[in-house]
């Protein structure tokens, strides 16, 4: 929002049903987000690809 992106666009990006749902993010500034990200550490290992269990695939295939 600080760079001019309309709240309705942000709501769509976040998958919110209504633009009003993005109100909870209005308080968080870019600097606050950068601070939060600075406190995290990168993921280790190969991210790979999610593989659902065979029984789940069988269940979904039977529908």
N, CA, C, O and CB atoms as a CASP TS submission, in Angstrom:
PFRMAT TS
TARGET T0000
AUTHOR 0000-0000-0000
METHOD Language model
MODEL 1
PARENT N/A
ATOM      1  N   UNK     1       0.820  -1.176   0.000  1.00  0.00           N
ATOM      2  CA  UNK     1       0.000   0.000   0.000  1.00  0.00           C
ATOM      3  C   UNK     1       0.871   1.251   0.000  1.00  0.00           C
ATOM      4  O   UNK     1       0.470   2.287  -0.530  1.00  0.00           O
ATOM      5  CB  UNK     1      -0.937  -0.008   1.195  1.00  0.00           C
ATOM      6  N   UNK     2       2.056   1.160   0.589  1.00  0.00           N
ATOM      7  CA  UNK     2       2.935   2.321   0.653  1.00  0.00           C
ATOM      8  C   UNK     2       3.422   2.748  -0.720  1.00  0.00           C
ATOM      9  O   UNK     2       3.754   3.916  -0.922  1.00  0.00           O
ATOM     10  CB  UNK     2       4.117   2.029   1.543  1.00  0.00           C
ATOM     11  N   UNK     3       3.469   1.816  -1.668  1.00  0.00           N
ATOM     12  CA  UNK     3       3.937   2.166  -3.014  1.00  0.00           C
ATOM     13  C   UNK     3       2.784   2.370  -3.974  1.00  0.00           C
ATOM     14  O   UNK     3       3.003   2.534  -5.174  1.00  0.00           O
ATOM     15  CB  UNK     3       4.862   1.087  -3.551  1.00  0.00           C
ATOM     16  N   UNK     4       1.558   2.362  -3.468  1.00  0.00           N
ATOM     17  CA  UNK     4       0.408   2.688  -4.297  1.00  0.00           C
ATOM     18  C   UNK     4      -0.433   1.523  -4.769  1.00  0.00           C
ATOM     19  O   UNK     4      -1.341   1.715  -5.578  1.00  0.00           O
ATOM     20  CB  UNK     4       0.862   3.413  -5.452  1.00  0.00           C
ATOM     21  N   UNK     5      -0.161   0.317  -4.288  1.00  0.00           N
ATOM     22  CA  UNK     5      -0.985  -0.831  -4.669  1.00  0.00           C
ATOM     23  C   UNK     5      -2.307  -0.729  -3.907  1.00  0.00           C
ATOM     24  O   UNK     5      -2.317  -0.574  -2.686  1.00  0.00           O
ATOM     25  CB  UNK     5      -0.252  -2.197  -4.365  1.00  0.00           C
ATOM     26  N   UNK     6      -3.385  -0.816  -4.614  1.00  0.00           N
ATOM     27  CA  UNK     6      -4.708  -0.682  -3.997  1.00  0.00           C
ATOM     28  C   UNK     6      -4.991  -1.869  -3.088  1.00  0.00           C
ATOM     29  O   UNK     6      -4.554  -2.989  -3.354  1.00  0.00           O
ATOM     30  CB  UNK     6      -5.804  -0.563  -5.076  1.00  0.00           C
ATOM     31  N   UNK     7      -5.728  -1.612  -2.013  1.00  0.00           N
ATOM     32  CA  UNK     7      -6.019  -2.653  -1.030  1.00  0.00           C
ATOM     33  C   UNK     7      -6.767  -3.830  -1.639  1.00  0.00           C
ATOM     34  O   UNK     7      -6.572  -4.966  -1.205  1.00  0.00           O
ATOM     35  CB  UNK     7      -6.823  -2.076   0.111  1.00  0.00           C
ATOM     36  N   UNK     8      -7.617  -3.590  -2.631  1.00  0.00           N
ATOM     37  CA  UNK     8      -8.346  -4.700  -3.250  1.00  0.00           C
ATOM     38  C   UNK     8      -7.405  -5.641  -3.994  1.00  0.00           C
ATOM     39  O   UNK     8      -7.644  -6.848  -4.038  1.00  0.00           O
ATOM     40  CB  UNK     8      -9.410  -4.166  -4.208  1.00  0.00           C
ATOM     41  N   UNK     9      -6.344  -5.101  -4.576  1.00  0.00           N
ATOM     42  CA  UNK     9      -5.347  -5.953  -5.254  1.00  0.00           C
ATOM     43  C   UNK     9      -4.602  -6.790  -4.232  1.00  0.00           C
ATOM     44  O   UNK     9      -4.361  -7.977  -4.450  1.00  0.00           O
ATOM     45  CB  UNK     9      -4.345  -5.096  -6.076  1.00  0.00           C
ATOM     46  N   UNK    10      -4.240  -6.174  -3.123  1.00  0.00           N
ATOM     47  CA  UNK    10      -3.548  -6.905  -2.059  1.00  0.00           C
ATOM     48  C   UNK    10      -4.445  -8.013  -1.518  1.00  0.00           C
ATOM     49  O   UNK    10      -3.975  -9.116  -1.239  1.00  0.00           O
ATOM     50  CB  UNK    10      -3.127  -5.948  -0.918  1.00  0.00           C
ATOM     51  N   UNK    11      -5.726  -7.722  -1.371  1.00  0.00           N
ATOM     52  CA  UNK    11      -6.675  -8.737  -0.896  1.00  0.00           C
ATOM     53  C   UNK    11      -6.714  -9.921  -1.850  1.00  0.00           C
ATOM     54  O   UNK    11      -6.769 -11.069  -1.410  1.00  0.00           O
ATOM     55  CB  UNK    11      -8.083  -8.135  -0.743  1.00  0.00           C
ATOM     56  N   UNK    12      -6.685  -9.655  -3.145  1.00  0.00           N
ATOM     57  CA  UNK    12      -6.668 -10.748  -4.126  1.00  0.00           C
ATOM     58  C   UNK    12      -5.396 -11.563  -4.020  1.00  0.00           C
ATOM     59  O   UNK    12      -5.442 -12.792  -4.073  1.00  0.00           O
ATOM     60  CB  UNK    12      -6.814 -10.200  -5.543  1.00  0.00           C
ATOM     61  N   UNK    13      -4.248 -10.893  -3.870  1.00  0.00           N
ATOM     62  CA  UNK    13      -2.968 -11.603  -3.735  1.00  0.00           C
ATOM     63  C   UNK    13      -2.973 -12.522  -2.528  1.00  0.00           C
ATOM     64  O   UNK    13      -2.439 -13.631  -2.574  1.00  0.00           O
ATOM     65  CB  UNK    13      -1.811 -10.608  -3.622  1.00  0.00           C
ATOM     66  N   UNK    14      -3.588 -12.046  -1.438  1.00  0.00           N
ATOM     67  CA  UNK    14      -3.601 -12.823  -0.200  1.00  0.00           C
ATOM     68  C   UNK    14      -4.726 -13.848  -0.157  1.00  0.00           C
ATOM     69  O   UNK    14      -4.791 -14.666   0.760  1.00  0.00           O
ATOM     70  CB  UNK    14      -3.721 -11.900   0.980  1.00  0.00           C
ATOM     71  N   UNK    15      -5.607 -13.804  -1.145  1.00  0.00           N
ATOM     72  CA  UNK    15      -6.704 -14.763  -1.189  1.00  0.00           C
ATOM     73  C   UNK    15      -7.844 -14.416  -0.257  1.00  0.00           C
ATOM     74  O   UNK    15      -8.624 -15.290   0.122  1.00  0.00           O
ATOM     75  CB  UNK    15      -6.198 -16.119  -0.859  1.00  0.00           C
ATOM     76  N   UNK    16      -7.952 -13.149   0.119  1.00  0.00           N
ATOM     77  CA  UNK    16      -9.027 -12.736   1.017  1.00  0.00           C
ATOM     78  C   UNK    16     -10.331 -12.571   0.259  1.00  0.00           C
ATOM     79  O   UNK    16     -10.354 -12.179  -0.908  1.00  0.00           O
ATOM     80  CB  UNK    16      -8.663 -11.433   1.727  1.00  0.00           C
ATOM     81  N   UNK    17     -11.393 -12.876   0.941  1.00  0.00           N
ATOM     82  CA  UNK    17     -12.724 -12.768   0.349  1.00  0.00           C
ATOM     83  C   UNK    17     -13.127 -11.310   0.135  1.00  0.00           C
ATOM     84  O   UNK    17     -13.753 -10.969  -0.869  1.00  0.00           O
ATOM     85  CB  UNK    17     -13.753 -13.469   1.235  1.00  0.00           C
ATOM     86  N   UNK    18     -12.763 -10.460   1.085  1.00  0.00           N
ATOM     87  CA  UNK    18     -13.112  -9.041   1.000  1.00  0.00           C
ATOM     88  C   UNK    18     -11.867  -8.192   1.239  1.00  0.00           C
ATOM     89  O   UNK    18     -10.970  -8.598   1.978  1.00  0.00           O
ATOM     90  CB  UNK    18     -14.222  -8.682   2.025  1.00  0.00           C
ATOM     91  N   UNK    19     -11.809  -7.016   0.616  1.00  0.00           N
ATOM     92  CA  UNK    19     -10.676  -6.110   0.787  1.00  0.00           C
ATOM     93  C   UNK    19     -10.532  -5.661   2.241  1.00  0.00           C
ATOM     94  O   UNK    19      -9.424  -5.362   2.686  1.00  0.00           O
ATOM     95  CB  UNK    19     -10.834  -4.891  -0.123  1.00  0.00           C
ATOM     96  N   UNK    20     -11.629  -5.612   2.979  1.00  0.00           N
ATOM     97  CA  UNK    20     -11.577  -5.187   4.374  1.00  0.00           C
ATOM     98  C   UNK    20     -10.730  -6.130   5.227  1.00  0.00           C
ATOM     99  O   UNK    20     -10.204  -5.736   6.267  1.00  0.00           O
ATOM    100  CB  UNK    20     -12.983  -5.098   4.945  1.00  0.00           C
ATOM    101  N   UNK    21     -10.606  -7.372   4.779  1.00  0.00           N
ATOM    102  CA  UNK    21      -9.823  -8.351   5.538  1.00  0.00           C
ATOM    103  C   UNK    21      -8.342  -7.988   5.584  1.00  0.00           C
ATOM    104  O   UNK    21      -7.617  -8.473   6.452  1.00  0.00           O
ATOM    105  CB  UNK    21      -9.992  -9.738   4.933  1.00  0.00           C
ATOM    106  N   UNK    22      -7.886  -7.143   4.667  1.00  0.00           N
ATOM    107  CA  UNK    22      -6.473  -6.750   4.653  1.00  0.00           C
ATOM    108  C   UNK    22      -6.180  -5.676   5.691  1.00  0.00           C
ATOM    109  O   UNK    22      -5.021  -5.311   5.890  1.00  0.00           O
ATOM    110  CB  UNK    22      -6.076  -6.251   3.266  1.00  0.00           C
ATOM    111  N   UNK    23      -7.194  -5.172   6.344  1.00  0.00           N
ATOM    112  CA  UNK    23      -7.020  -4.103   7.336  1.00  0.00           C
ATOM    113  C   UNK    23      -6.033  -4.511   8.426  1.00  0.00           C
ATOM    114  O   UNK    23      -5.317  -3.662   8.957  1.00  0.00           O
ATOM    115  CB  UNK    23      -8.370  -3.736   7.966  1.00  0.00           C
ATOM    116  N   UNK    24      -5.985  -5.795   8.765  1.00  0.00           N
ATOM    117  CA  UNK    24      -5.081  -6.233   9.837  1.00  0.00           C
ATOM    118  C   UNK    24      -3.613  -6.045   9.463  1.00  0.00           C
ATOM    119  O   UNK    24      -2.753  -6.024  10.343  1.00  0.00           O
ATOM    120  CB  UNK    24      -5.339  -7.697  10.175  1.00  0.00           C
ATOM    121  N   UNK    25      -3.311  -5.907   8.162  1.00  0.00           N
ATOM    122  CA  UNK    25      -1.937  -5.726   7.724  1.00  0.00           C
ATOM    123  C   UNK    25      -1.535  -4.260   7.591  1.00  0.00           C
ATOM    124  O   UNK    25      -0.362  -3.962   7.363  1.00  0.00           O
ATOM    125  CB  UNK    25      -1.734  -6.419   6.415  1.00  0.00           C
ATOM    126  N   UNK    26      -2.481  -3.353   7.729  1.00  0.00           N
ATOM    127  CA  UNK    26      -2.191  -1.940   7.506  1.00  0.00           C
ATOM    128  C   UNK    26      -1.156  -1.430   8.500  1.00  0.00           C
ATOM    129  O   UNK    26      -0.353  -0.561   8.160  1.00  0.00           O
ATOM    130  CB  UNK    26      -3.471  -1.110   7.608  1.00  0.00           C
ATOM    131  N   UNK    27      -1.163  -1.948   9.706  1.00  0.00           N
ATOM    132  CA  UNK    27      -0.232  -1.487  10.729  1.00  0.00           C
ATOM    133  C   UNK    27       1.216  -1.898  10.435  1.00  0.00           C
ATOM    134  O   UNK    27       2.141  -1.222  10.883  1.00  0.00           O
ATOM    135  CB  UNK    27      -0.651  -2.025  12.081  1.00  0.00           C
ATOM    136  N   UNK    28       1.426  -2.966   9.710  1.00  0.00           N
ATOM    137  CA  UNK    28       2.774  -3.467   9.456  1.00  0.00           C
ATOM    138  C   UNK    28       3.422  -2.674   8.327  1.00  0.00           C
ATOM    139  O   UNK    28       2.940  -2.692   7.195  1.00  0.00           O
ATOM    140  CB  UNK    28       2.743  -4.972   9.111  1.00  0.00           C
ATOM    141  N   UNK    29       4.509  -1.981   8.636  1.00  0.00           N
ATOM    142  CA  UNK    29       5.232  -1.228   7.620  1.00  0.00           C
ATOM    143  C   UNK    29       6.277  -2.128   6.976  1.00  0.00           C
ATOM    144  O   UNK    29       6.554  -3.223   7.464  1.00  0.00           O
ATOM    145  CB  UNK    29       5.893   0.034   8.229  1.00  0.00           C
ATOM    146  N   UNK    30       6.843  -1.664   5.894  1.00  0.00           N
ATOM    147  CA  UNK    30       7.883  -2.424   5.222  1.00  0.00           C
ATOM    148  C   UNK    30       9.072  -2.636   6.152  1.00  0.00           C
ATOM    149  O   UNK    30       9.669  -3.713   6.154  1.00  0.00           O
ATOM    150  CB  UNK    30       8.327  -1.712   3.938  1.00  0.00           C
ATOM    151  N   UNK    31       9.419  -1.637   6.932  1.00  0.00           N
ATOM    152  CA  UNK    31      10.534  -1.762   7.870  1.00  0.00           C
ATOM    153  C   UNK    31      10.255  -2.847   8.908  1.00  0.00           C
ATOM    154  O   UNK    31      11.155  -3.607   9.267  1.00  0.00           O
ATOM    155  CB  UNK    31      10.801  -0.420   8.568  1.00  0.00           C
ATOM    156  N   UNK    32       9.017  -2.923   9.389  1.00  0.00           N
ATOM    157  CA  UNK    32       8.657  -3.957  10.357  1.00  0.00           C
ATOM    158  C   UNK    32       8.784  -5.341   9.739  1.00  0.00           C
ATOM    159  O   UNK    32       9.256  -6.272  10.392  1.00  0.00           O
ATOM    160  CB  UNK    32       7.231  -3.739  10.874  1.00  0.00           C
ATOM    161  N   UNK    33       8.372  -5.481   8.499  1.00  0.00           N
ATOM    162  CA  UNK    33       8.472  -6.772   7.821  1.00  0.00           C
ATOM    163  C   UNK    33       9.928  -7.147   7.603  1.00  0.00           C
ATOM    164  O   UNK    33      10.299  -8.310   7.766  1.00  0.00           O
ATOM    165  CB  UNK    33       7.726  -6.738   6.479  1.00  0.00           C
ATOM    166  N   UNK    34      10.765  -6.167   7.233  1.00  0.00           N
ATOM    167  CA  UNK    34      12.187  -6.446   7.037  1.00  0.00           C
ATOM    168  C   UNK    34      12.837  -6.899   8.333  1.00  0.00           C
ATOM    169  O   UNK    34      13.676  -7.800   8.326  1.00  0.00           O
ATOM    170  CB  UNK    34      12.905  -5.210   6.494  1.00  0.00           C
ATOM    171  N   UNK    35      12.457  -6.281   9.449  1.00  0.00           N
ATOM    172  CA  UNK    35      12.979  -6.705  10.751  1.00  0.00           C
ATOM    173  C   UNK    35      12.576  -8.143  11.060  1.00  0.00           C
ATOM    174  O   UNK    35      13.394  -8.930  11.535  1.00  0.00           O
ATOM    175  CB  UNK    35      12.479  -5.769  11.861  1.00  0.00           C
ATOM    176  N   UNK    36      11.341  -8.479  10.795  1.00  0.00           N
ATOM    177  CA  UNK    36      10.863  -9.839  11.052  1.00  0.00           C
ATOM    178  C   UNK    36      11.616 -10.845  10.182  1.00  0.00           C
ATOM    179  O   UNK    36      12.014 -11.907  10.661  1.00  0.00           O
ATOM    180  CB  UNK    36       9.343  -9.938  10.792  1.00  0.00           C
ATOM    181  N   UNK    37      11.812 -10.513   8.910  1.00  0.00           N
ATOM    182  CA  UNK    37      12.544 -11.413   8.021  1.00  0.00           C
ATOM    183  C   UNK    37      14.000 -11.560   8.437  1.00  0.00           C
ATOM    184  O   UNK    37      14.582 -12.633   8.278  1.00  0.00           O
ATOM    185  CB  UNK    37      12.468 -10.912   6.590  1.00  0.00           C
ATOM    186  N   UNK    38      14.596 -10.495   8.969  1.00  0.00           N
ATOM    187  CA  UNK    38      15.996 -10.549   9.405  1.00  0.00           C
ATOM    188  C   UNK    38      16.177 -11.515  10.574  1.00  0.00           C
ATOM    189  O   UNK    38      17.279 -12.020  10.786  1.00  0.00           O
ATOM    190  CB  UNK    38      16.485  -9.150   9.803  1.00  0.00           C
ATOM    191  N   UNK    39      15.126 -11.776  11.326  1.00  0.00           N
ATOM    192  CA  UNK    39      15.216 -12.684  12.468  1.00  0.00           C
ATOM    193  C   UNK    39      15.025 -14.147  12.073  1.00  0.00           C
ATOM    194  O   UNK    39      15.154 -15.029  12.922  1.00  0.00           O
ATOM    195  CB  UNK    39      14.188 -12.303  13.508  1.00  0.00           C
ATOM    196  N   UNK    40      14.722 -14.420  10.812  1.00  0.00           N
ATOM    197  CA  UNK    40      14.542 -15.799  10.367  1.00  0.00           C
ATOM    198  C   UNK    40      15.827 -16.330   9.774  1.00  0.00           C
ATOM    199  O   UNK    40      16.746 -15.565   9.480  1.00  0.00           O
ATOM    200  CB  UNK    40      13.408 -15.899   9.346  1.00  0.00           C
ATOM    201  N   UNK    41      15.895 -17.623   9.599  1.00  0.00           N
ATOM    202  CA  UNK    41      17.055 -18.231   8.961  1.00  0.00           C
ATOM    203  C   UNK    41      16.584 -18.999   7.729  1.00  0.00           C
ATOM    204  O   UNK    41      15.460 -19.499   7.692  1.00  0.00           O
ATOM    205  CB  UNK    41      17.819 -19.169   9.951  1.00  0.00           C
ATOM    206  N   UNK    42      17.450 -19.089   6.724  1.00  0.00           N
ATOM    207  CA  UNK    42      17.050 -19.797   5.506  1.00  0.00           C
ATOM    208  C   UNK    42      16.788 -21.277   5.772  1.00  0.00           C
ATOM    209  O   UNK    42      17.366 -21.877   6.678  1.00  0.00           O
ATOM    210  CB  UNK    42      18.124 -19.647   4.434  1.00  0.00           C
ATOM    211  N   UNK    43      15.920 -21.833   4.976  1.00  0.00           N
ATOM    212  CA  UNK    43      15.641 -23.263   5.057  1.00  0.00           C
ATOM    213  C   UNK    43      16.866 -24.052   4.640  1.00  0.00           C
ATOM    214  O   UNK    43      17.590 -23.645   3.732  1.00  0.00           O
ATOM    215  CB  UNK    43      14.437 -23.637   4.179  1.00  0.00           C
ATOM    216  N   UNK    44      17.101 -25.164   5.287  1.00  0.00           N
ATOM    217  CA  UNK    44      18.222 -26.018   4.897  1.00  0.00           C
ATOM    218  C   UNK    44      17.691 -27.227   4.150  1.00  0.00           C
ATOM    219  O   UNK    44      16.545 -27.634   4.339  1.00  0.00           O
ATOM    220  CB  UNK    44      19.049 -26.458   6.133  1.00  0.00           C
ATOM    221  N   UNK    45      18.507 -27.779   3.326  1.00  0.00           N
ATOM    222  CA  UNK    45      18.125 -28.981   2.599  1.00  0.00           C
ATOM    223  C   UNK    45      17.421 -28.677   1.299  1.00  0.00           C
ATOM    224  O   UNK    45      17.133 -27.526   0.971  1.00  0.00           O
ATOM    225  CB  UNK    45      17.249 -29.837   3.449  1.00  0.00           C
ATOM    226  N   UNK    46      17.154 -29.729   0.578  1.00  0.00           N
ATOM    227  CA  UNK    46      16.483 -29.633  -0.712  1.00  0.00           C
ATOM    228  C   UNK    46      14.992 -29.469  -0.492  1.00  0.00           C
ATOM    229  O   UNK    46      14.381 -30.299   0.181  1.00  0.00           O
ATOM    230  CB  UNK    46      16.773 -30.872  -1.583  1.00  0.00           C
ATOM    231  N   UNK    47      14.381 -28.413  -1.045  1.00  0.00           N
ATOM    232  CA  UNK    47      12.952 -28.237  -0.827  1.00  0.00           C
ATOM    233  C   UNK    47      12.127 -29.374  -1.419  1.00  0.00           C
ATOM    234  O   UNK    47      11.050 -29.692  -0.913  1.00  0.00           O
ATOM    235  CB  UNK    47      12.502 -26.926  -1.414  1.00  0.00           C
ATOM    236  N   UNK    48      12.625 -29.982  -2.483  1.00  0.00           N
ATOM    237  CA  UNK    48      11.927 -31.112  -3.072  1.00  0.00           C
ATOM    238  C   UNK    48      10.518 -30.782  -3.509  1.00  0.00           C
ATOM    239  O   UNK    48      10.172 -29.623  -3.734  1.00  0.00           O
ATOM    240  CB  UNK    48      11.891 -32.238  -2.109  1.00  0.00           C
ATOM    241  N   UNK    49       9.730 -31.801  -3.621  1.00  0.00           N
ATOM    242  CA  UNK    49       8.342 -31.643  -4.046  1.00  0.00           C
ATOM    243  C   UNK    49       7.452 -32.484  -3.144  1.00  0.00           C
ATOM    244  O   UNK    49       7.802 -33.608  -2.783  1.00  0.00           O
ATOM    245  CB  UNK    49       8.160 -32.047  -5.539  1.00  0.00           C
ATOM    246  N   UNK    50       6.314 -31.940  -2.789  1.00  0.00           N
ATOM    247  CA  UNK    50       5.397 -32.662  -1.914  1.00  0.00           C
ATOM    248  C   UNK    50       4.842 -33.878  -2.639  1.00  0.00           C
ATOM    249  O   UNK    50       4.377 -33.773  -3.774  1.00  0.00           O
ATOM    250  CB  UNK    50       4.251 -31.745  -1.441  1.00  0.00           C
ATOM    251  N   UNK    51       4.891 -35.023  -1.986  1.00  0.00           N
ATOM    252  CA  UNK    51       4.323 -36.241  -2.542  1.00  0.00           C
ATOM    253  C   UNK    51       3.310 -36.780  -1.555  1.00  0.00           C
ATOM    254  O   UNK    51       3.688 -37.264  -0.488  1.00  0.00           O
ATOM    255  CB  UNK    51       5.423 -37.297  -2.852  1.00  0.00           C
ATOM    256  N   UNK    52       2.026 -36.706  -1.888  1.00  0.00           N
ATOM    257  CA  UNK    52       1.007 -37.202  -0.957  1.00  0.00           C
ATOM    258  C   UNK    52       1.105 -38.718  -0.796  1.00  0.00           C
ATOM    259  O   UNK    52       1.590 -39.408  -1.693  1.00  0.00           O
ATOM    260  CB  UNK    52      -0.401 -36.814  -1.444  1.00  0.00           C
ATOM    261  N   UNK    53       0.647 -39.238   0.341  1.00  0.00           N
ATOM    262  CA  UNK    53       0.683 -40.680   0.567  1.00  0.00           C
ATOM    263  C   UNK    53      -0.181 -41.427  -0.456  1.00  0.00           C
ATOM    264  O   UNK    53      -1.164 -40.891  -0.969  1.00  0.00           O
ATOM    265  CB  UNK    53       0.213 -41.002   1.989  1.00  0.00           C
ATOM    266  N   UNK    54       0.198 -42.647  -0.732  1.00  0.00           N
ATOM    267  CA  UNK    54      -0.518 -43.464  -1.724  1.00  0.00           C
ATOM    268  C   UNK    54      -1.988 -43.658  -1.361  1.00  0.00           C
ATOM    269  O   UNK    54      -2.853 -43.644  -2.237  1.00  0.00           O
ATOM    270  CB  UNK    54       0.155 -44.824  -1.865  1.00  0.00           C
ATOM    271  N   UNK    55      -2.272 -43.841  -0.066  1.00  0.00           N
ATOM    272  CA  UNK    55      -3.671 -44.065   0.330  1.00  0.00           C
ATOM    273  C   UNK    55      -4.539 -42.819   0.047  1.00  0.00           C
ATOM    274  O   UNK    55      -5.720 -42.944  -0.275  1.00  0.00           O
ATOM    275  CB  UNK    55      -3.746 -44.436   1.836  1.00  0.00           C
ATOM    276  N   UNK    56      -3.953 -41.645   0.168  1.00  0.00           N
ATOM    277  CA  UNK    56      -4.689 -40.427  -0.160  1.00  0.00           C
ATOM    278  C   UNK    56      -4.940 -40.346  -1.667  1.00  0.00           C
ATOM    279  O   UNK    56      -6.037 -39.995  -2.101  1.00  0.00           O
ATOM    280  CB  UNK    56      -3.917 -39.181   0.326  1.00  0.00           C
ATOM    281  N   UNK    57      -3.928 -40.669  -2.452  1.00  0.00           N
ATOM    282  CA  UNK    57      -4.092 -40.663  -3.908  1.00  0.00           C
ATOM    283  C   UNK    57      -5.143 -41.678  -4.347  1.00  0.00           C
ATOM    284  O   UNK    57      -5.937 -41.408  -5.248  1.00  0.00           O
ATOM    285  CB  UNK    57      -2.754 -40.960  -4.601  1.00  0.00           C
ATOM    286  N   UNK    58      -5.144 -42.844  -3.709  1.00  0.00           N
ATOM    287  CA  UNK    58      -6.139 -43.862  -4.036  1.00  0.00           C
ATOM    288  C   UNK    58      -7.547 -43.380  -3.692  1.00  0.00           C
ATOM    289  O   UNK    58      -8.487 -43.574  -4.463  1.00  0.00           O
ATOM    290  CB  UNK    58      -5.831 -45.170  -3.292  1.00  0.00           C
ATOM    291  N   UNK    59      -7.679 -42.754  -2.532  1.00  0.00           N
ATOM    292  CA  UNK    59      -8.963 -42.217  -2.117  1.00  0.00           C
ATOM    293  C   UNK    59      -9.454 -41.157  -3.101  1.00  0.00           C
ATOM    294  O   UNK    59     -10.613 -41.191  -3.515  1.00  0.00           O
ATOM    295  CB  UNK    59      -8.862 -41.630  -0.712  1.00  0.00           C
ATOM    296  N   UNK    60      -8.605 -40.238  -3.471  1.00  0.00           N
ATOM    297  CA  UNK    60      -8.999 -39.183  -4.408  1.00  0.00           C
ATOM    298  C   UNK    60      -9.288 -39.752  -5.786  1.00  0.00           C
ATOM    299  O   UNK    60     -10.164 -39.252  -6.492  1.00  0.00           O
ATOM    300  CB  UNK    60      -7.909 -38.119  -4.505  1.00  0.00           C
ATOM    301  N   UNK    61      -8.566 -40.788  -6.172  1.00  0.00           N
ATOM    302  CA  UNK    61      -8.816 -41.408  -7.482  1.00  0.00           C
ATOM    303  C   UNK    61     -10.111 -42.176  -7.542  1.00  0.00           C
ATOM    304  O   UNK    61     -10.644 -42.404  -8.627  1.00  0.00           O
ATOM    305  CB  UNK    61      -7.694 -42.324  -7.837  1.00  0.00           C
ATOM    306  N   UNK    62     -10.633 -42.583  -6.388  1.00  0.00           N
ATOM    307  CA  UNK    62     -11.866 -43.360  -6.380  1.00  0.00           C
ATOM    308  C   UNK    62     -13.108 -42.470  -6.417  1.00  0.00           C
ATOM    309  O   UNK    62     -14.225 -42.983  -6.491  1.00  0.00           O
ATOM    310  CB  UNK    62     -11.908 -44.251  -5.154  1.00  0.00           C
ATOM    311  N   UNK    63     -12.941 -41.187  -6.368  1.00  0.00           N
ATOM    312  CA  UNK    63     -14.068 -40.252  -6.355  1.00  0.00           C
ATOM    313  C   UNK    63     -14.454 -39.836  -7.731  1.00  0.00           C
ATOM    314  O   UNK    63     -15.386 -39.050  -7.901  1.00  0.00           O
ATOM    315  CB  UNK    63     -13.747 -39.038  -5.541  1.00  0.00           C
TER
END
